[in-house]
Amino acid sequence: MRSLRSMTSLVKCLAIAAVVLGSPAARAEPDAPTDVIATQPLALVARGVSVSYERPLTDRLSAAALGGFRAAALGDYGSTTGTAGAELHVWLRRSSVLRGPYLGLHVSAGYTRLTDDVMGYAGASTGLTQRIDIGWRFVVHRHLTITPSLGLGCREDIDMRGQLATTTRGMAAIGLEVGWMR
Amino acid sequence: MQVLVHRLCLMIPVFALGCVAPIEHHDVPYDPRFGDANKMDLYLPADDAGAHPTVLFIHGGSWSGGDKTHFVNAGRRLARSGFVVASVNYRLVPDGVFPNNIEDCLCSLAYLRAHAVEYGIDPGRIVVMGYSAGAHLASLVGLASERSELASDCEVAGGQPVAPPAAVISASGPQDMRTFWRDAGDKAGVEKIFGGSLDELPDAYDLGSPRFHVRPGAPPFLLLADAIDFGGIEDMRSALADAGNDVRRLQVAGSLHILEQHDDPGIYEAGMASETPEAWIAIEDFLVRTVGMAVTAPDGGGS
């Protein structure tokens, strides 16, 4: 059941990512943006990096593929976390894809592995996140994008050693993305 | 807001829940003299596995606030994993001026041992766990439970020192109250804990500092630290290790107040969070090493 649920979420992520990467850009009007590459600078605080690639699907809809990595554990431990995910954005202004206010659906899966400096492998967990975001993308000088967002959703933590019960809880997310629009 | 989040969770098919819910007893009085201040919530595994390893949670809140319900999600998760969980209230300042607060925590530990058969507790496998102010008190329970000055006169303790727990998990709490007072921006807030300043009550600050009770033969310790290590957590780790004790310290870069259960502004798994997967993996590993896991966790389940 656990692996089935993880698989379901991963399939969702991959499906949206495939749409993003495989679809032709929306019928381009003159000067219409074609894509945005962005990162979350706050991830650096957690010794991580986060990258997203977003393309328009229609004149009101876009999709983004996300990837992230972090190595946050210090002290007597070390850790690595890899994340993959996708977002679907509905742009709220007519004919204003990739800029202005939007509503977003976010799905992602992250895998964290922890090692003890003395005992070695300490365990691993998978986190599945689904969230609804609201955000606003500001575009500066036609290319630089700054996108603050707020999200509300759920996070499921699955212990990969199978000893702690899976837990689901609500979560709030604050995003600040900086990117480059073409 | 919580209702909205809960409904949102239920709307998402991937979170289809199917779990064996723990048995819960709320507001169990462990020392009736102090009313609501001395009650605990119990989360019991829904099995008949006999004597379970047990986690005693001590909440945070700057010694003046907070509540046992802060750990409801973690309590239910651990109970579904085969642990008995007791989340306790204790007297808060001004009533809970030191040592009243630690005496309450020791009384709650004595209560669990006195009612071990009733609740399916293995009295030799009780782990004390706290965050923030509760982490400070958890460390004191682990290291100073046998000090006669801290003995509780509650009915189950009878004014006698209490045997230390099997292990301690101390998350984001000060370990050296002298350093904590010196570094504090709000010294008056720290002074409320002891009823005076360090200059006025140096012996109380020493008695209330887990760091000064470190000795060989202490219970195993897991110390969790925020992105900014404060209150002498790293020094505590060194002192415990130098005395030959089993100790681990996990610090998580970018984290806020580790294990705080209210807010979790996670950002793509790579941002800042208080309840981090790293912390829970370390907790699980520590519990396995020190008191063992009772049963394999059931699949699924929400909090």
Interface residues (C-beta under 8 A of the other chain):
Chain A: M1 R2 R5 T8 S9 K12 Q40 L42 A43 V45 A46 R47 G48 V49 S50 L66 G68 F69 R70 A72 A73 L74 G75 D76 Y77 S79 T81 T83 G85 S108 G110 T112 L114 D116 M119 A122 G123 A124 S125 G127 L128 T129 Q130 I132 L152 G153 C154 R155 E156 D157 D159 R161 G162 Q163 L164 A165 T166 T167 T168 R169 G170 M171 A172 A173 I174 G175
Chain B: Q2 L4 V5 H6 L8 C9 I12 P13 V14 F15 A16 L17 G18 C19 N73 R76 R77 L78 R80 S81 A225 A227 E234 R237 R248 R249 L250 Q251 V252 A253 G254 S255 D263 D264 P265 G266 I267 Y268 E269 A270 G271 M272 A273 T276 P277 E278 W280 I281 A282 E284 D285 V288 R289 M293 T296 A297 P298 D299 G300 G301 G302 S303
